[in-house]
Amino acid sequence: MSIQPQGEEIRNAVKWISEERKYNSERKAEELLQEACIKFDLSPKDAEFLTRFVREET
């Protein structure tokens, strides 16, 4: 079972990070998180969700 994030920006950020990790596996998780938060203009709540998502995937 997976939880679907609310909002288009967070869904796009999750998708973008997944793709980046697939094709650029050498990039660090923190770097991807910071870039995604800026690129998709995430709220603090969405950034927290994204952080948990990335850490669970690692």
C-alpha positions as CSV (number, residue, x, y, z in Angstrom):
1,M,0.0,0.0,0.0
2,S,1.3,3.4,-0.9
3,I,0.1,6.9,0.0
4,Q,-0.6,9.3,-2.8
5,P,0.6,12.8,-2.2
6,Q,-1.8,15.6,-2.6
7,G,-1.1,18.4,-5.0
8,E,0.4,18.5,-8.5
9,E,3.7,20.0,-7.4
10,I,4.5,17.2,-4.9
11,R,3.5,14.5,-7.4
12,N,5.8,16.0,-10.0
13,A,8.6,16.3,-7.5
14,V,8.3,12.6,-6.5
15,K,8.3,11.6,-10.2
16,W,11.2,13.9,-10.9
17,I,13.3,12.5,-8.0
18,S,12.5,8.9,-9.0
19,E,13.6,9.6,-12.6
20,E,16.8,11.4,-11.4
21,R,17.7,8.5,-9.2
22,K,17.2,6.0,-12.0
23,Y,19.4,7.8,-14.5
24,N,21.8,9.7,-12.2
25,S,22.3,7.4,-9.3
26,E,25.5,9.2,-8.2
27,R,23.5,12.2,-7.1
28,K,23.1,12.6,-3.4
29,A,19.6,12.5,-1.8
30,E,20.0,15.8,-0.1
31,E,21.0,17.5,-3.3
32,L,18.0,16.1,-5.1
33,L,15.7,17.2,-2.2
34,Q,16.9,20.7,-2.3
35,E,16.7,21.0,-6.0
36,A,13.2,19.5,-6.1
37,C,11.9,21.9,-3.4
38,I,13.1,24.9,-5.4
39,K,12.1,23.5,-8.8
40,F,8.6,22.7,-7.8
41,D,8.1,25.5,-5.2
42,L,7.1,23.1,-2.5
43,S,5.6,24.2,0.8
44,P,7.3,23.2,4.0
45,K,4.7,20.4,4.5
46,D,5.3,19.1,1.0
47,A,9.1,19.3,1.5
48,E,8.8,17.2,4.7
49,F,6.7,14.6,2.8
50,L,9.3,14.5,0.1
51,T,12.1,14.0,2.6
52,R,10.3,11.1,4.1
53,F,9.7,9.6,0.7
54,V,13.3,9.9,-0.3
55,R,14.7,8.4,2.9
56,E,12.3,5.4,2.7
57,E,13.4,4.8,-0.9
58,T,17.1,4.7,0.1
